[in-house]
Amino acid sequence: MTSHDHIKLTASELSNFFMSYLQDEVAVCVLSYFLEHVEDPDIRACVEYAKELSEMHVDIDRKLFNAEGMATPVGFTEQDVNVKAPRLFSDPMILQYVTNLGILGMGAYSTVIASSARRDIREHFTACLQSSAELFNRCTNVLQEKGLYIRSPYIPYPKLSEYVEKQHFLAGWKGEQRPLTSTEISFLYLNLFRNSLGGAILTGFAQVAESKEVRKFMVRGSEIAKHHEAVFSKFLSESNVTTPVSWALAVTDTQEPVFSDKLLMFHTNALNNAGMSFYGQSLAGSPRRDLATAYSRLMVEVGEYVMDGTQIMIENGWLEKPPSALDRKDLAKG
């Protein structure tokens, strides 16, 4: 990436690089730990590729911070992970985790490209988007080869094209409900998967967290994920749509600390912020009123959980302040 001294970074570009740097440093820590334990050679190859991408992104970010004369975020280091700690997750769980990194990357980078102006910045994030898609495809191929991939539910092909003619299409609170659309099924399925994976991750985090406060927070998050799973499964079953079976997300019984509590809290809040975004997309694509109401309620629950997590991070001095506008009132006071 070349330096563009004559064009300063916008607030959006600063935000994008700040968050990208922190998230990639977390990924390097987590993936380094996974590489100490993963046994399957095909899954190991996926983890190695993901780690190479994250390390490359961190290096590019640091060079950009230096070129722009900016302070480099504190972020996370090898001190935030004990790679020699016992195994916490099974190989299939690790593969699902890395697959989700690709999914999160595709969603995040497609958004940040649209909010970036400088050509070099857009080119960088476009390359990140392409590599995230490559990571997702590699992992998905391995999932399918090993019989671990669970497809979205099947529904009959439409026999003719129709327009919606009745207000009943929006109904859902009372009376007879219309069947779910393919779009609504897709969102329910994806959110069911994300909560299943997220609940398993937080179960593991709860076991290895060091402070009682963080352990309690992780347990609460796991319970929220289970509740949301039940909500999405209920909508699918009520429309006689087959709900997916388990994704083989196995967590061991180790309790030895693996990651710092600071890393656990940041990671959890990042996952939940992404979940809020997914719920927003699901809400927009689900015309049935009962679905829209459910997504709205679940978003509030996740939002409250994120706020409580942010408070814990602030109280413990773990929340790094992002680039911010000047406080003109303080400047005026001298």
N, C-alpha and C positions, 0 to 999 in steps of 0.2 A: 504494500500500500504506500503510495507516494504522499509526501507532505503538501498541503495546500495552505501555505502561510497567509495568503491573501484572502482566503475565505474561512472565517471562523466557523466552528461547529455550532449548530443551532441547539436550542434546549432539547429538542427531540433527539438529536444525534447524541448529545451528551448522555441523556437518559438511557438510550439504547446501548451504548458502550458500557456504561456503569453497570447496568443489570446483566448484560452479557458476560462481562468479566467475572462478576461474583458467581453467576450460575455455572460458568465453565470451570472455575476453580473448585466449586463443590463437586462437579462431575469428575474432575481429575482425582480428587480424594476418594470418592466412592468407587470409581472404576479401578483405581490402583488396588484397593482392598479386594474387589471382586477377582482381579487377576491372580491374587494369592491363593484363591480357593477354587475357581472354576476348573472343572476337570474335562468336560466335553470339548474336544478340539474345535468343533464347528462353532460352539457358543463362545469359546475363547477368542476366536478370530473376530467375532462381532464386538466383543468387549475391547479388544485391542484397537480395532478401527475407531470405535467411539472415543477411546482415550486419546488416540492420535489427533483426532479432530479437535477435542477440547484443549489439548496442549497447544496446538497450532493457533487456536483462537485466542488463548491467553497471551501467547507471545505477540501476536499481532496487536492486541489491545494495549499491551505494555508499550510497544513501540509507538503507537498512536498517542498515548498519554505523554510520553517523553517528547515527541515531535511537537505537540501542541503546548508544551510547557505546563502540563497539568499534574496535580498530585495523583499518584497511583493509589487506588483503593487498597485498604489493608487486606481485605478478602480472607482467603483460607490457605493454609499451608499444610505440610506433612505433620505438623503438630496437632492438627484437627482430626487425624485418623490414625488408628493403630492397625496397620495392615497385617500384623502378626496375630491379631485377635482371632479366636475360633470362628468358624463359618457361621454366618447368620441366616443366609438364604440359600435355597437349593439352586442347582444349575438352571432348571426351567424358570424359576422365579427371576434369576439374574437376566435371563434372555428376555423375559417380558419387561423387565425394568429398562433394559437397553432399547428395546423396541419402542417403549414409551418416550424415551429421550428423542428418538427420531420424530415421533408424532408431535411432541411439544416444540421441537425445533422448527418443523415445517410451519406450525401455526404462528410461532413467535416471529420468525424471520420474514414471513410473508407480510406481517404487519409492520415491522420496522423498516422494510424497504420503502413502503408507501410514505413513511414519515421522514425519510432521509433525502436531503437535497444534493449534497456533494457527490460528484460522480464516483470518486474512489470509495466513498462509504457505501454507495448503492452497489457497486461491484463486489465489495467485500461481503455484504450481507446476502447478495444473490448467490455467491459461491457457498456461503453457509447454508442457504436454503437448499441448494442442489445436493450438498453433502449430507444434509439431514434426510432428504428423500432417499439417497443412496443407502444410508444407515438403516432406515425403515425397511427398505426393500430387501436388503441383505438379511436382516433379522426375520422378516416375514417368511422369506424363503426357507430359512432354517426351521422356523416354527412349523411350517407345513411339511417339510421333509421328516421331521421327528414326530409328526402326529399331534403336535401341541397347539395348532392353530384352530380356533373355534370361529366358524363363520357366522355372520349375521343371519338371523332367521330368514327362511324362504317363505315367499307368498306367491299365489298364482299370478301368471302373466295376465295383463288386461286384454280382453277380447275386442274392445272398442274404445274409442276416445269419447270422453264425456265432459260436460261443464257442470259445476256445482250449481244446483237450482234451489236448494232449500237452506234456510237458516239453521236447520238441524245439524249442518256440517260443523257449526261452531259450538254446538251443545256439548254437555258433558257433566254439568252439575246435577241435573235432575232428569228423570225419565230414561228412555232408551238411548243408549250411546251408539254413535256410528263406529264402525271398525277403524282401527288406526291406519293412517296413511303410511306408505313406505318411508317417507321422510321422518315421521314421528317414531316409527319402529327403529330406524337407524340411530336417531338421537338417544332413544331409550337404551338400546343395546350398547352404544359407545359409553354412555354414562354409567351403565351397569358395570362394564369392564373397568372403567377408570376407578370407580369406588371399590371394586373388588381388589384391584392392585393397590390402591391407596391404603385400604384397610389393612392389607397384609404388610405393607411397608411400615405403617405406624405401629402395628403389633410388634414388629421387630425392633423399631426404635424405642418403644416403651420398655423392652427388656434390657436394653443396653444403655439407656440414659442414666446419668450419674445422680442428678438432683431429683428429689421427690416431686418438686413442682413440674419439672419437664416430663417425668414419667407420667404424672397425672394428666398432663396436657395431651400426651400421645395416646393414652388410653381413651380419653374423651374423643379424640379425633377418630380412632378406630371404631368407636361405638356410633359416631355420626355416619361414618362410611357404611356400616352395616344397616343402619336405618334407611339411608338413601338407596342402598341396594334393594331393600324390601319394597320401597315405594316403586321403583322402576320395574321390578319383577311383577308386582301386582298389576300394573298397567298392561304389561305384555300378556299375562295369563288371562286377564279379563277379556281380552280380544282373541283368546285361543291361539296366541302366538307362542311358539315354543321358546322357553327361556334357556339361555346357554347353561351348560354344566360348568363345573369348576375349571378354572384356568391353571390348575396345578401350581398354586402359589404357596409353596411350603416354606415355613419359618422354623428354624431349629430352636432348641431350648437354651442356647447360650445366654448368659447374663453379663459376660465380660464386656466392659466398655469398648466400643469400636470407634465411634465418632464423638467429637466434642459436643456438648450440649448446645453450644453456639451454632455449630453446623446443623444439628438436628432441627433446631428451631427455624433457621433460615430455610432449610430444605422443605420443611413442612409448610411454612407460609407460602413459599414459591409454588408448591403443588396446589395449594388451595386457591391461590390467586388465579392460576391457570384453570382450575375447576370452575371458578366463578365466570370466567370468560366462556367456557364451554356451555355452562348453563344459560348464559345470555343468548348464545347462538341457538340453543335448543328451544328457548322460550320464543324467539322470533320465528322459528320454523315449525311451531306446533299450534295450529289454529284451535284445537279443541280447548274449551275454557278450563276444564279440570286439569289438563296438562299445564297450561299457562299458570294457573294458580299454584300448582305443585312446584313448578320450577321457581316461581317467585318466592314461595315460602322457604324452599331449600336454599336459595341464594342468601336469604336473610340469615339463616342458621349458619351457613359457611362464613358469611361476612362477620358475624359476631365472634366466631371461632378465630378468624384471622386477626380481628381487633385485639382479642385477649392474648393471642400469641405475640403480636407486636408489642403489647404492654410488657409482657415477660421479657422480651428482648431489650426493651428500653431500660427496664429496671436493673438488668444484669450487665448493661453496657455492651450489648452484642449487636445493636442496630446501627449500621454504618449510614451516615447521612448522605443522601444523594446530592449531586450538584443542585444548587438552589439559587433563586434570584436574590439580589441584594436587599437587605433590610434598610430601606431609605430612612425610616424614622430613627434607627440607631445611628446612621451616618450623620443625620442632621443634629443629633445630640452630641456628636463628637466622640 
